[in-house]
Amino acid sequence: MSDKLPDMSQPLLMIEDDARLASMVSEYLAQSGFAVTVAGSGEEGLAQLQSANPAPQLLILDLMLPDLDGLEVCRRVRALPSGLAQTPILMLTAKGDPMDRVIGLEMGADDYLAKPFEPRELLARIRAVLRRRSAPSTTSGNQLRFGSLAIDRDARTVTVNGQACELTSYQFDLLAALAERAGRVLTRDQIMEAVRGRELEAFDRSIDVHMGRIRAAIEADPKTPKRILTVRGVGYVFARQQD
């Protein structure tokens, strides 16, 4: 049985100035049913993202570009109108530079992959991100409410006091997974298991970076959080309190 995704013509956008790498990746992903459009610069990529029809389902973004760097492109994508702003971003970073990865996640990337990489791992990560985006909710009810915080699992939106919170697709899934288990302490591995498709990074501390981003979006004072609490040496817990 094939393990390919049901949609065999999903459009992707790759912003990468290394033409040889971009060609290799495009050819490899085409074998798994992805239609890859390549842009050689940040400005070109932003233009293609906004004009493409249908819109890309995922953006593969190189950190080092000849004009805008990948972090600036990521920032600009997240500032676009809501539909495009939610485009999942998989960032390609320099090998052995964890700070690039941390900054990329903080800027709104959903995942990262260090160069050089195996094409099979890139494919696995793309599939994982797309599965998280399309996975239906496993619990009943469309909304979770905790005082002023509302999580709409159908619309995949989060609001505090009616104001929209900007979260990436992966950050939304992390928040929903915690909120659905409010009051229960979860280890990092349990959280990643709850968010399907993240098994590739079972020992990755990048989840802490995402938690920091979520706190910045939903907490009144992210430095003194009241909703997502750290349990030292264990993991995290979503507090049940109402405000």
N, C-alpha and C positions, 0 to 999 in steps of 0.2 A: 504493500500500500504506500502511495506517495505521501510524504510529509510536507508537501508544498501547501502554502496558504490557499484558501478557496479562490480568492481573486487573483487570477493569473496575469493580470496586466496592471498591477498597481504602479502608479507613477512616483518616482523618487527624483529628488534634485540633489546633485552632488556639486558642492562648491570647492574646487580643488585646482590649483594652478599647475600641478604635475600632470601633464597630459598623458604620459605613459601610464601612470598609476590610475588615472581616471578611466582610461580606455580599458585597462585590465579589469578594474572593478565593474565597469558597465557590462563588459562581456560576460563576466562570471555571474553577475546578478540576473542578467537576461536569461540565463539557463534555468533560473528558478522563477521566471515569470515577472520580473520587475522591469519596467521601462524607465531607464535612467537618463535624465537630462543633465548635462555637465555645463557648469559655468566656471570660467577661469579666474574670476575675480569676485570680490565681495559685492561691488556695485552691480555687476552683471547678474550675480546670483539673486540679489534683492529684487532687481527688475523682473527676472524670470519668475520668481516666486509670486509676485503680485500680478503677473499677466498670464500665467499658465492656466489652461483650461483643458482637463480638470486640474485642480490644485494638487501639488505633490502631497503624498501621504506622509512623507518623512524627508528631512533635510540632513544630508551627510555633509558636515562642515569642517573644513580644515582650519586649524588654528592659525597657521602662518600663510597669509595671502599677500599678493603684491601691492594691494591698495589698502583696504580696510583689513584689520586683523579679525580673526574668527570671533573674538569676544565682542567686538563692536557690531559685527553682523548679527550675532546672537541677541545683543541688546536691542538692535533695531527691529528684528523679527518680533520680539516680545512686545514691542511698542506698536505693532501694526493693528488694524481692526481685528476684532475678537476671533473670527474664524481662522485667519492666517496666523495670528499670534499664538494659537494653540498648536501649531505644527510641531510635531516631535522633532527634536534636534539630537543627532548623534555626532559628537564632536571628535575629530581626530587630533590627537595631541602628540607632543614629542615624547619619545621613549624616556622613561626614568625621571620625569619631571612632575611629581605629584601636585605641585602648586598650580601648574597649568590646569590640571583636572579639577582641583578644588575651585579655582576661579571660574572655570567653565560651568560647573554645576551651580555656583552662586549666581552666575549671569543668566541662568535659565535653561541650560542644556539638560536633556533627559538622560543621556548616557554618554560615555566616552570610550574611546579605544586608542591605545598607544600605538604609534608607528615604530617599527614595521609590524604588520599584523597579518594573520592568516585570513584569506578571503572567507573561509568557512566560519571563522569567529565573527567576522563582520556580518555575514548572513544571519547567523544565530542571534546576534544582538538586534538586528533589524526586525526579525520575526518576533523577538521578545517584546520590543517596544510596540509593535503593531498589535500583538495579542493583548497587551495591557490596555491599549486604546479601545479595542473593539470588544473586550470581554464584558458580558452582561453582569449585572449585580447578582450576587449569590444569596442575598437576603431580601426579605419582603419589604415592601414600602419603598417610596421613591425618595424620601427626604429623611435626613437625620437632623434633629434640632437640639441644640444645647444653649438655651438662653438666646443671646444675640447671634450665635453662630448657626448658620444653616448650610447643610451639605446636600445638594441635589444630585443624586447619583445618575438620574436619567440625562439631565442637561450637563452634568459634569461641571457644575459651578459651585463656588463657595462664596458666601456673603457673611459679613459681620455688620450688624445694624443696617442691613439692606445695601451695604456697599460691597461691590465685587472685589474679591481677593485674586490677585494674579498668581497662579500656580501652574507649573508644567504638568503634563499628563501623568508623569511618574509621581510627582509630589501630591497630586490629587489622590492617586491610588493609595499612597502611603497614609495620608490623612484619613481617608475613608476606612482603610483597614484598621487603624487605631480606634477611630470613633465607633466602628461597629463592635469593638471589643472594649468599650469604655469601662474603666475600673480594673481592667486586667493587665498585669505587668507582662510585657512581651520582650523577649530577647531580640537582638537584631536578626538572628537567623529565623525566628518565628515570624517577624514582620516581613522579611523577604519572601518567606514561604507563602504568606498570605497574599502577597502581591505577585501573582503568577508571572513566570517568565524571567525571574531575576536570579535563577539558580547559578548563573555564571559567576556571580560575585558574592558567594556566600560568606567570604571572609573580608569583604571590602568595607572600609570605614567611611566610604563616601555617603552612606546613609545618614551619618551625623551631619554632613553638610546640608543634605536635603531637609533634615529636621530643623536646622537653623533657618532655612529659607521659609519653611512652613510657619515657624514661630513668628518670623518677621511679618508674615502676611496676616496672621489671625490673632496674634497676641497684642494686647494693649501696650505691654512692656516686654518685648522679646527677651530682655536680659533677666527678667523675673517672671518666667512663664507661669501661667495658672491652668492652662489646658493640657499642653504636652509636657509632661514632667520626666526628667531623667532619673532613673533608678540606678545609682552608682553601682557598677560592677555587674549589672543585669541587662538593662535596656531602657525601655520607655513605657509610660502609661498615659492614657488619655483620661483626664479627670472628668468626673461626671457633673461637677458643680454647675449650677444655673446662675446666670447673671442678669 
